[in-house]
Structure formats: structure tokens, C-alpha cells
Amino acid sequence: MPQEKVATIDSLEPLLKPRSIAVIGASQKHGTIGNKLFHNILHQEFNGVVYPVNPNTRVVASVKAYPSVLDIPGNVDLAVVIVPAEIVHHVVEQCGQKGVRGIVIISSGFAESGAEGIGRQEKLLEIAHSYGMRLVGPNCMGIINTDPQLNMNATFSSVFPPVGNIALGTQSGALGLAILEYTQNLNIGLSTFVSIGNRADVSNNDLLQYWEKDPATDIILLYLESFGNPRKFARIARSITPTKPIVAVKSGRTTAGSRAATSHTGALATAEVACEALFAQAGVIRVDTLEELFDIANLLSHQPIPSGRRVAILTNGGGPGILTADACAARGLELPAFSDKTLSELKSFLPRRASFTNPIDMTAEAGAEEYSQALKLLAQDKCIDIVIVIFIPPILTQPEAIAAAIREIGPQFRQQGKTLVASFMGWRGASTKLGWEKGYVPCFTFPEATAGAIARACEYGDWLKRAKGVIPTIEGIDKQKAKQVVKAALARSATRPLWLDTASVIGLLGAYGINTVQSKPATTAAEAKKAAEEIGFPVALKLLSDTVIHKTEVGGVILDLNLQSEVERAFTQIRQHLVSIGRENEMQGVIVQKMMSGEIEVIVGVTQDPSLGPLILFGMGGVYTELFKDIIFRIHPLTDIDAKEMIRSVKAYQLLEGWRGAEPSDINALEKLLLRVSAMVEDLPQIVELDLNPVKVLKRNNGYVVVDARVMLA
Amino acid sequence: MPQEKVATIDSLEPLLKPRSIAVIGASQKHGTIGNKLFHNILHQEFNGVVYPVNPNTRVVASVKAYPSVLDIPGNVDLAVVIVPAEIVHHVVEQCGQKGVRGIVIISSGFAESGAEGIGRQEKLLEIAHSYGMRLVGPNCMGIINTDPQLNMNATFSSVFPPVGNIALGTQSGALGLAILEYTQNLNIGLSTFVSIGNRADVSNNDLLQYWEKDPATDIILLYLESFGNPRKFARIARSITPTKPIVAVKSGRTTAGSRAATSHTGALATAEVACEALFAQAGVIRVDTLEELFDIANLLSHQPIPSGRRVAILTNGGGPGILTADACAARGLELPAFSDKTLSELKSFLPRRASFTNPIDMTAEAGAEEYSQALKLLAQDKCIDIVIVIFIPPILTQPEAIAAAIREIGPQFRQQGKTLVASFMGWRGASTKLGWEKGYVPCFTFPEATAGAIARACEYGDWLKRAKGVIPTIEGIDKQKAKQVVKAALARSATRPLWLDTASVIGLLGAYGINTVQSKPATTAAEAKKAAEEIGFPVALKLLSDTVIHKTEVGGVILDLNLQSEVERAFTQIRQHLVSIGRENEMQGVIVQKMMSGEIEVIVGVTQDPSLGPLILFGMGGVYTELFKDIIFRIHPLTDIDAKEMIRSVKAYQLLEGWRGAEPSDINALEKLLLRVSAMVEDLPQIVELDLNPVKVLKRNNGYVVVDARVMLA
């Protein structure tokens, strides 16, 4: 009799903290996964009971085997399934009947292997859900819980990682194997390890919610190849990162190309920028490589988030100190001078040959006593947030003594809320000497690597301190009018998607209080001249066409016209150029615009991510956008803080602030523009693409003017 | 009787290949450097004879000691000195008398420790040179030669590195110790190791010349903190890099500030850009961290320079393959599709679940046979230059078998001139399994790290293939006239350095065939109007002043004047602005210039590096230079290839090529401009700073126009 489906979070408990496990497909045959996995559970001395299930054998690894899970006398919390794909649904059905709560399916041959497999996976999920069972996999390598009360290694890896406060979820089984091997060598302590395989049921999102409440977990590491439900991921991650850091490696950065480039904004938006925006807005720490993943994990699992970026480097050799200082500066960390007190006290016990500017080079003569004294001073120095301590084992000093000195000082740093990391160069006396005790100080193979990890931790620290922002209510929006414009346009044409005509664009932007340049359409040279007269010189003439996208490239933009005669000539010129390339019938006329010159140009846009929804773009205009990619995307909806940060995050932001004595631009108005665009997208989901390009930014208190705008509806 | 000083290169032989060594200051006392060093030589079974020298003991480490080097019965090639600084000169004098050929001074207390030490070091050098002895140190950690015929560990490090083809010179003794430790753990094979300490005599340059001819050395690694004689370094390095790669870590990137910013170009030139230019022009491979140093060393010491950038990734797990592909793409490497032949053959033996796009994921089922077959195909595929093979040890495959397969295929890759690297993830069965045999395939801890090393090797490959260029003879230079201009200016004023007046600047540039904008000076509004009339409208007015550097910032530039009345108003405006800030007496008048608008602006400049001499700058003008630092420096003199490459290396180069359908600019003329500037600097060493800023680049075949120029003489 199928049970009711159980609520999400609690239902991972039987999976990750089972008291009894059935290994279905446990095998007596050496070299098989079924044998290895069962052995691993036994070998790790699982703190519960494990039953081998196999109809073809009576004993596995000296343990009585049962023909089916239904034959097991006791209760079964978790079933680990390693049987051929064709019979998985059969044993899962039996698990349901038995009252099993969680299932890990190691077997492959499901969604990863074509149509037949997809069908098998759907059936499997249906059965599991009908019994309220949660399911990890299929096509995964299993799960680990290092809790000493549990000691569960339900994987086929022979490595049981060190106990620690890091939870790790991986979408690649292969990478999972590799990571487990590294954890041992790099002293990375795990709480839980889950290889999620095909994610038929349990997803990264489920795991995040579990780990959020898991007292054994302080840091969450994820290896992601894709997001199941990115919106949900964003929401859940955002709720967790204020208390537990999430570090993610997201692969496939470069393999995914940019999407079909209908709009300018769309062409700039790759899957990559969407992912970047998602991580940034949710406070997820992103790394590019496994090495960086381990580095930051090592730092965060034992040390406080740095309270600032001021680093002191303490070394017994100049070269490594300078290299580390270089790496710190390259990552935006600061190497401040020390307080007078620290300086004078350092000088009182260090040799004259020592260097007292940051890095402090105590010279090869420095022993444990010098390290200890110097560290004590640095722990107290208010000018310092982080200390990197480097030790090169010279002949006359015992690494063990230095390690002990560092270990001993650890708690003083923690008390002061300061971050302390070490590097014992050359691997001897490295991590093991500092590891696995209270006040653990992470030890890196190369001191330069510390810089990257610290910089990432600092960025996370900034994110924690940052005001969360609100989605403000905006005045002066005529939502009804805007809806009518959109509705009317969609009614006029059956084409989808549909580029909105110029008049509608102006109407739509106007309804959202977005300022567009003064302009009038004209279909003849005479009309153009009249329009120019009304608007006032100088004017610009721009091709009016719903089909020509890059107007400049067909000679469709002529600027800086000061006379009636020039307007007439320009009109003819635009037409003739189109004639010469055989596109004259695409010309609907021209737009006569008030000429704006000398202002800074920016681009604001909207495009759609297939799973994250609308992305909003801000960038410095023209070449800055095109060649330097000086742009930023954020996921809609924007908070006031998002809008502020977007504008300030582009490299050429200084241009807006007033470059070389120029008057500052109206940054405030730009922020409001971004928020208005976000509001418009919120109200009108029919808007799938939008380019405001260029937007001329006027001087402070003068606002901005949208010079060209395109809107696509769907 | 002092000997004649011996020629440079050969004289390092007795230092690095001695048959007999005296350790002066060898000590019986454990824990001392004198004891450790003597023990190291003995312990390594030095293939020659070693004598302890110590007047206070009869035996060191069971070996008869001599009171002084003069008491040694036999010949002594090399003396290693570990006695107090105060008596070093005394024992060195004795070494000279004894006929010792090379000396390594471990003792510190010389130039690194203040005035007294500097004096001691000078005296020391004098004595050594008077006997024609070469000297390493003082204040160093010694030298190693791994040649099995020699087996010399004359350092106080307990690590004797694996034998290999890499020579290593380090300016930091501390880093030397650390590096030796790493060599053992990372299987980096060295030929020679030299800690050069204070470089009183033997410098990096001497070592480069020695290693150039050393048959045991194929790759040279340097850790540099400063250049002794950078011009010599550049010349020597340039002659070596075509046959043996030089890899350098240069520290102090960020600690050295920019020099006194008299000119715009000077403000942009940091010690860092000079060093970057030096390395680039000499073909030296630069790395930032020790880890990168080892990675590239590992690659180059065993594999050919990649003949192209096309990488194939072969893996038994998807995740690591994708991460590596991401890292490759980020470093500008290509991941091409495979040839049809390769594809169809791969499909013939790999499981259907495998992925055949690049990366090839053979899935966890792949064994040695699959690795072997796939690698054979890739060795033959003409679309591929480099293969990265990744192995994650799953339960069912023996790493040893895979390692053997890779080892076996190595020679086939070498035959095809292809580069093969491996990563056995998780460290088990890593480098040791592939190492130290013929056809060695370097094995990286993390596969992503291979991307960085390969990219650097590719850049080096490009450099090898690049035409070396010539310094062309340039027509249309009136050297005599230019010399007169400079001479006259220097005669007119006693100030040094001296900013050249505007007329002289125009004369000087004219003499070198450099086109300046049509312009006339004017001291009154009336003169300015007359000048504008003669030049033709539109014009620009610019403040004429030898003291105001940033004219825009004092309102000293007014553009786009179309009428006489506008010229008059502009003149008054410039004067009034100066009055308002109390600098009216700095106004010598104005320059009336032909107005150039809409052209692309670049900057060309010259500044001096204290040790490398003139640096030549090219950059995209204005904001590109200022905010995006889109600039490049090269060391004078420029070859035709240098000039070409400088222009093409800036990010905004596409603007010059014709952006978005714009007509291309006259790039050819810009190249000539750079060469003319280089010729000018060659002929007139009095020019210490020069800014051509902005230079307006006209359309193809129309040249360029220098709009503003400043020249400083010294």
C-alpha cells in the first residue's frame, strides 16, 4: 500500500542518516561494484546494521545474504541498489513494500543513456514517489556521512575522507571519486558527500536545504554541470549564504555558446553571464578549478571570514614573501604598514637584518620564539585583518616547533576575529603538523595560492556586509497605458516574436517614465525638414525601419545637421544608400531627432535566459561594450542596491563620475532607469528583448535621454 | 703571484664541475651549516675529493681536516667558504695563493648588511679577481650539480634533487631551499642548481652563458628579484631562447611604484612594464608563481614545444574533462573537432555512452586498452597538436596499466612532434608511475593546471616561429637639422631637464618626417583670428604654455570653432579661466590648430627606464589609455616586427582595422611613426621623455597627424 508522499527536507534524513542499510546487488565477486560497496560499509564499521541482498548467494563477505529486501527481518532505512538497469524498478517496488525510506541507485542505464533509459528513469521515479521514498541517482557513486556516530561509506570509493564540516555534492561521479582522493591528501574534512548522478529525484536544491539545517555542516561545496531549477537554486542559495558559505565549481563555461542574437543585449548574454549573475546575486562563491575549490574550502572550514582586506605577511625568507605580496596585490588585497607599536616591538627582538615593511622577513635565523612573538603582535595590530605566515624549513630550525607556535597562537587570532593561514614551503612538515586540532590553521602548499582563497573569502565577506536592498515602488508609471500599447501591437500583427514599431516603443517607454529623445517621424524629405524646424537644430536623421537592425552599417544614421538643406541632403543620402544595396523597400522613412553630442553613452537592455527569466544589462556604450565587454548582467527583479552596484561595477564607471575634471553625470537618474526597466519587465511579461542603446547620460540632475530603443514582444 | 683574469664562460667550469673541493669552515659540530654542508658532499658520494679545512679541529666527519687550504696536499678546484664574514677575505686570499679556480661564499655579512658589509664585499671581489677566481655569493646557499659523473651537493639543503635537464638559478636562498624540497615531491629533474646570493661576481647573466653551452641543460629556470645588467640580460637571453627556453619568476611586480611622472608616458611606465617588455622581446617565458614555474618546467623538460594550439582532451570521466576544456578555452587554446577517420575509429571500440566531441569521455569503463587505442589515433590525427590525458582511478581499472599504456604511446607522440601531458587525478598513481623513463609524459596533480602551462608553451612556440625583424633604415630624416634644434634649445636654457618649446618640437618632429597638425601660435585674440583665417575653419584653440601640463584641466582647450567671433571669444575664455585660478602669467598665448574630429586617437611616447634605457609606448588614446590601460611598451630600438606587433597587441586594435563597417585607418603609417620615433631616440640621446598625444589616425593611405606633442631634454 503506497504511503503518502513525505515533505521534502526531513525525508533526506533516512538517506543521509540511516540506521539500517540494505545493499541490493551486494556481490561476493571481487572487483565488482556490488562487492566493493558492501565491503566499504563493513570496513568503515558502519554504526548500524547492513544487509546484503542477493538472490544468488547466501553469504556476502561473511555476512548472511537475503534473497530480497522483503526477506530482511528488521527495519530498512536505506537501500543501495546495484543491479542491472532492467530490474531496478522491480527491486525499488520491493523497497517500497518493505517500507524503505531512502534509496541510492548506483546502477547506470537510465536518462544518461538514451530514450529507453529515460523511460526507465521515469518509471523508477513514479514507483519511488508512490511509496514516498526519496531517491539519489541513478547513475551515481553513492553517499558518505562521516559523523562518527554513523561512519557510513556507501560508495564504491576506497577513500573515506577525514571528518570535517564541509558538505560536498557533485553532479559528476568521476569527479566525486577524484575529489575523495584529494580530500585525504589535502586534509579536507567532510561532513557529508553525495554523488547525485542523474538527479531523478534528489537535486542540488534538496541537498542545500538539508545542509542548511545540518549542524555538522558549516560549508557547502558543489560541483555543478547544470542547474535543475535555477530560480529555486537562486532562492534557496540566497537564504543559506548569509549563514553558511556555498562554494561552487560550475563547468561548461566556454562550451555553451551565446544564444540566438536577435537583440544587441541578447547577443551579449551568454549562459555564462546568466550563471555569473545568479551566483553574484545569491552570494555563492564561484571558483574555476578544483584546486581553487579545495583552497577556499580549506580556508573557510577553519578560519573566520576576513573582516577586511588588510594582509600581513610573516616569513623567514624574502623571496617567497615578495611573491606572496605580488599575488595579494594582484588579487586586490592590501598590504598596509604596521602600527608604530607593532613596529617598535618587532624591532626589539628581530635581528637588524630583518625587513619590517610588509612582508616582515624575519630572516633564516628566526625560530619558534620569533614566530610566536611576531604572531602575538600581529594578532593585536588593529591595522591587520589577515596574516599569512610562511615557513621555509632551514637547516637550523625544527618545523615542528614552528608548527606548534602557530597552532598555539591560533585561538588568539580567532578571538580577535582575524584570519590566519600558513604555508610550510616544500611540503615537509606541512598540513599534517597544523591539522585536525582545535584552532586549526590551514596550510597551503604554495603561499601564493593563499592570495586567491583569501580574496574570494573577502568578496564573500563584502557580500555578507552589503545591504540587501529592496525592490522600490516607483512613481509615475502608467501601467494601464503600457498594457494597452502592448495589447494593441500584438493585436495588429500575428508575427511572433514581434518587433514593436517606433511609435509604440516611445509610448511604452513614456508610460514607464523613461525619457526618450525628442523626435519626429518623417516619410519625405519635406516632412523631415519641417520636423527639424520644429525640434530645433542641430538634428540627426535615422532610418525608420522595422527590419534593419544595425542602422549605422547601411548608412542609416546621419548626425549633426545644422541646416534645412543638410536635412534634405541627408534624407536623399539614406535612401540612395539603401537603393545601392537593394534594400530600399525596407525604408519606412526617417526619424528626425534632437541631436545630442558629447554626452557619455550607456546601454541598458533586457533579454531572456531560458531558465532564469529576464536578465537586465547595463554597460558603457559603443566600443566599451563591444570590444572591452564592459558590461554587467543581473537577474530581474533588481533591488535598489542591485541597480547601484551594476552601474558602479563597470570599468569605465569613472567616466560617469566625471573624468579629468569633467562634470559628473546623472548616475542617480541611471539607477532609476534600471529600476524602471525592471518594473516594466515585471508588469509586461510579453517583453522578451529590449535594447536602450544608446542612452545619453546628462550632467548631474539633468537625467538621461534614450536615443534609440527597440522592444521585442512574444 | 696573481694570475691573469680568465675569460668568462670557461671559468665557471671549475665552479660547477670541480674535481676537488675544499670546505673552508667545515665543522665537526652538528647543526651548523659548516657541518651540514660537508656531510652533504660526503653523503652524496661526490665523484672527486673533498677536504675539510678548519684550523681548530683535526677531523671532520671522520675525514682528516687541514688547518688552511694551503696545507692541502693536492689540487683544489673549488672552495666553499663558511667562515665568519670578518675573515672571509683572509681565506679567499689563501685560496688565490693555492691556485683555487672557483669559490662559493656561503657566509653572510656582506652587501646585504649595510655599509661595512658593502666594503667587505668589494675587498673580497678585488682579491678574487686579482687571482682570476670566479666567485658565487656571498650570502648564498651553495651549488648543486646532479651529473652522475659528479654528484655534487655543495649546499646545506638535505635534498638532492632528481637528475634532469633543468638548470635553476635563484636570487633568494630561502626560495632555493623551498624549491629543492618541491623538486623531490614534484619530480622536477635538475642538471644544476645555483644560489647566487649577493651576485658579487657570478651573475644570472654569467650562468645563462654557461647553461647555453651546457649539454646537460635543456631548460633554464630563474628566480629574479632584480636584474644586474638588464641590457646584457636582454641580449644574452635573446641569443639563448631560440634554442633553450628560459622561464623566469620575477618578483616585486607590485612593490615597485611608478616613476616620477613628468610626462604622460612616464606616468604609464612602471618598472613592471619595462620588465614585461624585456621578457617579451627576449622570448623569456614569464610566470607569476612557483607553482606555474614547476608546471611549465615539467612540461618543457620532457615534451616538445606545441606546434599549434589545438588540444584534444581524453578522459574517463566527464566532469574533469569539461573543467579542463573550460581552462583551455580561457587560456586561448582551441578544442577542435576530430578528423572523420579518428571519429569513426573511436566509435568502433568505445561504448555508445562515450562522448566523442572534444573532450572525449570514454566513461568509467575504459581500461588500458581503450586508452592505448584512443591515444594511437590522436597521435595520428592531423587536427591535433596537444593531448591532455586524464585518468580518474575507478574501482575496476588499475592505474598502473593505464600508466603503462600512456608511457608506451609516448614515443609515437614525440615522433609526430606532438605534445602529450597527463593528469592522474587524486594523486594516487601520479607522477611516479609515468616518471623518469624514456618518453616521459609529465603528470599534473590537477588537469586544469595543464592549460596554463600549455598556453605558455604555445606562446613560446609562437615566439620561436615569429620573424625576428630588422631595424629598418628610414628615408626622409634630417638628422643634422634635428641635432641643431636640440643643441640650440639646450644652449638657450640652463634648466635640466628641459621641456622643449612648441616651435622646437614642431621643428624636431618635422626633421624626422613626423606629421604634425597644421597650427600657428598667436599671442593676442587678433593674431589668433588671423591664424584661423589662414589655416581655414574649423579650428581649435589650445593654451600655449611651457608649464601647464594638462591643458584640458585648466580650460585651455576649446574645440570646433567655426567663426572669427568664436575664435575671439575662445581666446578670452582661456585667458579668463587662467586668471580665475591665478595662473594667468603661465599663458604664453595660444596655438591655433586645424580642427581634426572624429578620427581615432592614439598615443605614442618615450620614457626612460633607469637601467633598460628608452621605452617606447603605443596606446589607444584618451580613456582607453587611462581607464583600460590599453597600452604596450617595448624597449628601444624597435624592429619593423616590433612596431607591427605593438599596434596589433592593443585590445582596441579593431578600431584601427575599421570597426562596424568603418573605413580602416592608416596602420601602416602608424608603424612608420613608431619606427621614426625609435630612430629619433637613437640619434638624439638627449630626448628623455616624449608624448605624442593625441595622434589622430587618418583613413588608409592618409597617414596620421600629431595633434599635441611634448619633448623633454636632459
Interface residues (C-beta under 8 A of the other chain):
Chain A: G31 I33 K36 S108 E112 S113 F156 S157 S158 T170 Q171 S172 G173 A174 L175 L177 A178 I179 L180 E181 Y182 N185 Y223 E225 V249 S251 G252 R253 T254 T255 D288 T289 L290 E291 T315 N316 G317 G318 G319 P320 I322 L323 A325 D326 A327 A329 A330 R352 R353 A364 I392 P393 P394 I395 L396 M425 G426 W427 R428 T445 F446 E448 A449 H550 T552 E553 V623 E626 L627 F628 K651 A652 Q654 L655 W659 R660 G661
Chain B: G31 I33 K36 S108 E112 S113 F156 S157 S158 T170 Q171 S172 G173 A174 L175 L177 A178 I179 L180 E181 Y182 N185 Y223 E225 V249 S251 G252 R253 T254 T255 D288 T289 L290 E291 T315 N316 G317 G318 G319 P320 I322 L323 A325 D326 A327 A329 A330 R352 R353 A364 I392 P393 P394 I395 L396 M425 G426 W427 R428 T445 F446 E448 A449 H550 T552 E553 V623 E626 L627 F628 K651 A652 Q654 L655 W659 R660 G661
